[in-house]
Amino acid sequence: MSWGAFEVLVPELGAPTIHIAGVREVGGEGRVSSPVAKVDAPNRSVVTSTGRIYRLLGAPGLQGEATYVWQRWVKSWGAEVLSDAAPALLHHFEAAEPPHGDDA
């Protein structure tokens, strides 16, 4: 699993936003998310402004197709990468209580 999280400034959006870049588990194609709207730390997931849910498995780090798609996305949107947001997401994930199952 290859993923990264980045805070960017996209001129059309007018304010910094966080986006996830990675490779889909099924199909293996690279993707870049719309802006992250919510972090679901117990489930290691984020929800985007369009309602998509991205589950972030494993350690962050872009590789192969994910790197290519991210670089193309940055260029095509004229985005300025402000920071690597993955460390902050990992901090949220690690500090979260695990989700409660029915047997709790």
N, C-alpha and C positions, 0 to 999 in steps of 0.2 A: 504494500500500500504506500503510495507516494502522495503527500499532501503538504501544503503550506498555507499560512494565513498572513495577509499583508494589509497594512493600513496605507491607503492611497488617496491621492487627491485627483479626482476626475473633474476636469473643467465643467462638464455638463451638469454634474451633481452639486457643485458649489461648496461642498464641505467634505472633510475627510470621512472615508468609509472603510470598512474592513471587508475583504473578499477572501474566499477560500479557493485555492487552486489545487487540483489533484487529478487522480486517475480513478475512474469509476471501477468498483470492484467487479461488476458484471460488464463485460464488453471491452474494458481496458482503455477506453478513449479518455483523453484529457478534457477537463472542464474548468471553467472559472465561474464562480457563483455571482449572483447579484449581491448587493450589500447585505451583510449580516445584520439581522434585526434583533436576535435573541440567542443567548447561549444557554443550552440545556446541559449543564455541567455533569449531573449524575449519569447521564447517558452518553457523554462525550460527543455531543451533537451541537450543531448550530442550526437555526432557522433563518432563512433569508427573507428579504422584504417581499419576495414573491411567494413565500410559503414553503419553499423547498426545504427539506431536511437533509443535512449532510452529517453523517456519522464519521468522526475522525479517528480512525483506528491506527494504532502503532505510533511511532515517533514521527515528528514532522521532518520533512526533507523532500524537496522536489527532485524528481529524476525523470529522464527520458521524455516521454510524451507530455508529462505535466509541466516540465520546464519549457518546452517548446510552446505549448498552448499559453502559458502564463506570459512569456515574452511577447508573443503575438498580440495578446489581449492588451497588455500595457501600451504597446506601440499603437494599436488601432484606436484605443480610447484616448490617447495622448495623456495617459496617467503619469503622475509623479509618485513613485514609491516613497512613502514617508518612513515606514518602519516595518520590521518583521513582527507581526502580531502573534506568532505561534507561542513564544514563551509566556505571554499573558494568558492565552487560552489554556495552555498546559497547567499553569498555576490554578486556574479555576477548576479544571478537571480534577487535579490532585487534591484540592481542598474540599471537594464536594462529597456529600454522603452518597453511598451507592443507592441506586433505586431500590425501593422496597417491593418485594414480590408478594404474592398472595399468601405465602407461608410464613410471613414475618409476624 
